[in-house]
Amino acid sequence: MAMRRSRFLAWLAASAATSLCLPARAQERYPSKPIRFIVPAAVGGPTDVIGRIVAERLGAGLGQTVIVENRPGASATLGPAAVAKAAPDGYTLLFTSATPMVMVPNTMKNVPYDVQKDLLAVSIVGSLPLMLCVNASSPIHSINDLLEQVRAKPESASYGSFGAGTSAHLMMEILLKQTGLKMIHVPYKGIAPGLQDLIGGQLMTAVSDIGTAAPLIKGGRVRAIAIAGGGRSTLMPQLPTFAEQGIRGMEVFAPWMGVFAPAGTPADIVERVSAELVKVAKSPEYATRMAPFGIDPTGTNPARSQETVATDLRTWKGVVSDLSHIKFE
């Protein structure tokens, strides 16, 4: 009996010593405290609003509060920079559009983070393809129609974008480079002003996202003639892509939104968060809430998400190199 008791005490002591050697994270269930969701955009903007919806649903799935913290400014690089420097413990995450992750590193010098070294893609939860619009009373119904009008009326061939050096500007310049045509670029501070001038007859065509243009399309004031991305949008399945109309290289102009973690975050935490985000993105409720913004829900695992980031970084490098005459904001 004494020998059994001594063996039991020895086992108990060994177990206690082993538990003391285990990492603190292994002794607690993740997440055991609120998670910070850093969003590199101002309060009230599309990225912020969508980020809050995702944060709410992610928190419900994880059983923990997800607090949105806005870090706008510096071409949306402040948020990614903050997350890149955060502890890799799963309690600081980034919700962002593709712009500061794949476009800005190719258009801006001295970016304060390396997307592939400092950050880890957890899941891409949706994409927002750009599309080309014309006035609803215009005779233009396709890319070919547009090109014919540009050739016939070069003096009035103008297009609107939401700023010099933006993705809308680059998309149109790729179109013109491929077709050998010229149009006057009219940059605006936002999408809505350009669409209003399109309706007013000051522009031949303008670039928009689905969410902004949808009410005008539904109201019979604007017509969409082509959409960017790798395939047709589930929100406007009748609208053909640029590729279907013979224009190459527009896949990258369907910018995504996704969640990132600091590099070095444990794989089990990344997989847990990603699994919950995929559930969110695949849910009917999420699709319904994203529709007004023009977001096509996706939901990808970490491997697929990281592959997308790497591919888009290379693609944007090529785009910027081919359009070296453009000055970026």
N, C-alpha and C positions, 0 to 999 in steps of 0.2 A: 504493500500500500504506500509506504514511504517513497519507494522507488518510482511508482506511478505518479505520485504527487510531485516529485522533483522533476520528472520528465514534462509534466503538464506546465509547471512554472517556467521551465526552460523554453518550452514552445511559446508560451505567452510572452515571455521577454523578447524572443526572436521576432515574433509577430509585431510587437510594439516598435521594435527597432526598425523593422522593414517599413512600417507605415510612416515613420519619421523621415525615411529616405525618399519616399514618393514625392513627386512634384506637387506643389499646392493645387495645381489645376486638376490632378487626378483624384483629389480628395473631395472635389466639389463638382456638382452637376452644372454644365454650361447650358444656359447663362444663369448665373446666380445674382446678377445685378443689372441695372439698366444699361442699354447699349446706345452709344452715340452714333447717329447717322449724319455725317457731315455732307452738306449739299453746297456745291460751289456756285450758288445762284441766289439772287435776291428773293425775299419773301413775296409770294404772290405770283411769281412767274411760273411758266409751265413746268420747268424742272423741279421747282420747289413743290408745286401742288402735287405732281405725280410722285415725287419722293415721299411726301407725307402719306399718300395713299398706300404706297409700298411699305413704308415704315409701320403703319397701322396694322396691315395684314401680316407682316413678318412678326411683329410683336405678339399678335394673337397666336400665331403658329408656334412660336418659341416659348410662350408663356411668360414673357418679360416685356417691360416697357422699352420702346425704341424711341429715343428723343432726337428730333431733328435739330441740327445746329447749322445755320446758314453762314457760309464763308464766301461771299461774292467778291469780285474784283480781280484785277491783274489777268484779264483774259481767261478767267475761271481757273487759274492755276493755284490759288490760295488753298482751296479745299483739298485737292490731291496732295499738295505739299505737306499739309498738316497731317493727313492720314499716313503718308509715307514715313513720317517721323514718329508716329504713335507706337505704343507698345503692341507687339503682335500677339494679342491675347483674345481677339474676337470681340472686344468691347468698343472698338472704334472702327466704323466702316464708312465707306464713301459711296454716295449715290450720285451719279453724274451722267451727263450726256457724253457722246463720243468726242465732242470737240476738244476738250483739254487733254484727252487721252491719245488720240491718233492724229488730229489735225494740227493743234498748237505745237507739238514737238517738231513738226516739219516746217512750221511757218514763223516760229518765234525763237530768238536766240536766248540762251541762258535760262532754260526752263528749270525750275528748282526741284525736279524729280526725274527719275528714269522710270518710265511706265513699266518696263519689263523687269527691272531689277529691284525697284522699291515697292511695287504694288502687285497684287495678285487678283486677277479677275475671278470673281465668285459666281456671278450669273448675269447674263444679259436678259432683261425682262421685257424688252419691247423695242421696236424700231419705228422711226418717223420719216418715211420717204418724202422727198421733195417732188413737186410736180410742176408742170408748165401749164399756165392758164392763159386764156384769151377772153376778150369781151364776148358775152353770149350772143351778141348780134353780129359778131365777126363771121366772115365766110371760112375762117380757118377751123378745120376739124381734126387735123393730124399734123405730124411733123412735116410731112411732104407739102401740105397746104401752106404751112408757115414759111418754109423755104421758098416756095413759089412767090409768096407775098413779099418776102425780103428782096428777091431778085426783081420783082415788078415795081416795088416802091422803096428803093434804098434810102430815099430822103426821109421817110417816116418809119424806118425800121429801127425801133428802139425796144429795149427790154428793161424791166425793173428787177432789182435784187434788194436784199435787206442789208446792203453795205458792201463797200469795196473790200476785196480780199476774203469775203465770206464764201461759204460753200455754194450759195446760190450764184454768186459771181463766177466762181470757177466752173460750175456745171455748164453755164451758158457759154463760157469761153471754150470749153471742150467741144461743145456742139458746133460752134462756129469754126473752130480749127479743123474739125473733121469734114465740114462741108465747104470750107474755103470762102465763107461769106463774112460780111461785116455788119454789125449792128451797133447802135449807140447804147452804151451802158448808162442807166440812170440809177444810181444808188440811193436807197432810202434808209432811214433809221427805224427799221422794223418792216414787217411784212404787210400789215394793214394799210399804211399809206400808199404803197405801191399798187395794191389791189384797187384802192379807191381811184387812183389815176388811170388804172386799166379800165375801170368802169366808165370813167369820164372821157375816155378816148385819147388820153395823152400818151399811151403806150400801145405797142403792138402786142406785147406779151409780157408776162411777169411770172416770177418763181414764187411758189408758196408751199406750205405744208398742207396736209389734208384738213387738219383741225381748223385752221384759220379760214381756208377757202370754202369749206363744206357749206356753211350757211348761205354764202353767196351763190354757190352752185345750185343748192336746193331752191333758192329764191329766183333762179333764172337770170342772174346778172353776170355770172362768170361761167366759162366752160373750161374744163381740164382736157388737155390733149395728149399728155404723156406723163408717166410716173417713173421715178428712179427706183433703183433696187434690183435685186436678183429675180424678182417675180412680181406678179400682180398683187395688189393690196387686197386683203380680205374685206376691207371697208368699202373699196370701189373696184370690185372684180371685173367690171365692164371696161375699165380704163387700161389701155395697152401700155406696156413699158416702152422706154426708149429703145431697148434692145430689139423688141418686136418690130420697131419701125426703122431699124438699121443703124442706130446710133450706139456706139460701143463705149464702155468704160463708165457707165452711170451707176454701177452697183454700189459704189462707196457713198453715193449721195442719198442714202437711206440711213441717216445717223441713228445709232441705237442709244439706249439708256441702260445702265447696268450698275452693279454693286461690286466694289473692290475692297480688299483687306490689305493691311500692311504685309509686305513680304516676310516670310517666317512664321506666319500664323499657322498653328498646328493643323494638319490635314483633316483631322476628325471634326474640328470646329468649322473649317471651310466647307466640308461636305455637308455638315448639319445645316448650316445657313443656306447653302445652295439648294439643298433638297426642299427647304421651306419656301424659298423664292420661286422654285419651279412650280410648286403647288399653287402659290399665289398667281403666277403668270398663266397657268393653265385653267384657272377657275373661271366659270361663266361670269361671276360678279366682277372680276378684274377686267374682262373683255368689255363688259358693259360700261364700266367706269372710265376705261381708256378710249372708248369710241369718240367722245366729244373732242379729244385732243388729237385724233388721227393716229393714235398709237396702235400698231399691229403687235399683239402680245407674242412673245417668244418663250423664254424660259429655257436657259441652257445650263449644262453642268460646267464645273470649273475647267475641264480639259477643252471643251468646245469653246468656252468663253475666251480662254487664253489664246486659242488658235485664231479666233476672230480678231482679237486685238493685234496679234502679230501680223496677220494678213493685211488688215487695214492700215497699219503703220507703214508697211511696204508700199501699199497702193497709194497712199497719200504722198509718200516721198516721190513716187513717179509722177503724180499729178502736179505737184509743186514744181518739180524739175522741168516738166514739159511746158509749164506756164510761167516761166521765170520772169516774164515782163510785167507780171501783176505785182502790185504793192499791197502788202497785207496790213490790216488794221492792228 
